[in-house]
Amino acid sequence: MATVVERWNIHPFHSWLRGDRPGPVHFVEEIGLWNVIGYAEVHRILNDPKTFSSTTAYLAPVTIDQEFSEGDFAQMDPPDQTRYRKLVSKAFTPRMIADLEPRIAAITAELLDAMKGKERVDLVEDLAYPLPVVVIAELLGIPTADLEMFKKQAFRIIEQLNGYAFLYDDEQAQQNIEAAVDQFRPMVEYMRGQVAERRANPGDDLLSLLVTAEVDGHRLTRNEVVTIANLLLVAGHITTTMLIGNAVACLDASPAAFERVRADRSLIPGTLDETLRTLTPSAALSRRTTTDVEIGGVKIPQETLILVWPAAANRDPLVFPDPETFDPGRTPNPHLAFGHGVHYCVGAMLARLEGRIALNALLDRFPVLRTDPHDPPRFFPSPDIIGTASLPLLTHE
């Protein structure tokens, strides 16, 4: 039986998806920078923000207007990053996430009710996208009637950035970035309107918290609130969308594992973690060396942009025996799909909860779920994203 990667020929240019691994740290002539794919090396980098900074944008050969990045704490290092993260984390405490479970279950049930009786569904369109985006929108206080725009724009932005768009030093790279920014403008303008409303009439939602909060004794600027809100809205759903779609794609490619999970639902949390390891949604992260450093036996000078690949680290055979096999019972499974250290995904607990509820409910409702041989899944083309953009499924033998 072919693995999920082989079955759908996912990102054929990523040799490490197929067990072919160059050194843990190696130079890629095509893009002119270092790739880090070894687990130990990736873990070290993510755990050392002092040596490997997340503030990388100014080293890229392309430029983005500051108004679209002000407040982006993913591009910050401590202590600035810590202050912004602490503010956002107030909405993602274990108690608050647990309190969301009934609402997530209700949204899931509504979406599955709409799928009832269909012999063919698109899992991304019908469940994997709307579930997390409705949840994060309700947290922010965004009207769900306005969410179709965000789906279209978010997917277009991801596909517009196909390839290492921000790394090439040429006119086409800048044009790609500007095209993506143009796609992003409607989301920015919309969110500015929402911010203005909250300034006038704050409520009890996350967007109101951002509008009224202070960092270092100062209120966040409009641009900061807009950037953080859009970051949460996009990042808060796209990873979960891919997690749900990828999980079903992995199970479909592993019939024996699929039967195990159907028979033993206690394996669902492990299934989600194994999905995150096997097909890591956020495949690559950028970092900047702040000093001359040696890692993986390679000396890298100060102020060098590097690409760190959690997706490749999650397939390191030194840590994960038989890494090409999809095993819902894999223990331990110390994958790095949600990052590690100070930038560990603030929404990881929410993503796991949404994935668990969605997969359980999906298996309850559909005794048969299989990919359509005449309409295969479509994966996002961008090399730093691994996830289903569409996943047609048949609900009959």
Secondary structure, DSSP 8 states (H G I E B T S, - for coil): ---HHHHHT--TT-GGGGT----SEEEETTTTEEEE--HHHHHHHHT-TTTEES--GGGSSS---GGGTTT-GGG--TTHHHHHHHHHHTTS-HHHHHHTHHHHHHHHHHHHHHHTT-SEEEHIIIIITHHHHHHHHHHHT--GGGHHHHHHHHHHHHHHTTTTTTT--SHHHHHHHHHHHHHHHHHHHHHHHHHHHHHHS--SSHHHHHHH-EETTEE--HHHHHHHHHHHHHHHHHHHHHHHHHHHHHHHH-HHHHHHHHH-GGGHHHHHHHHHHHS-SB--EEEEESS-EEETTEEE-SS-EEEE-HHHHTT-TTTSSSTTS--TT-SS----TT--GGG--TTHHHHHHHHHHHHHHHHHH-S--EEBTTB--EE---TTB--EEE-EEE---
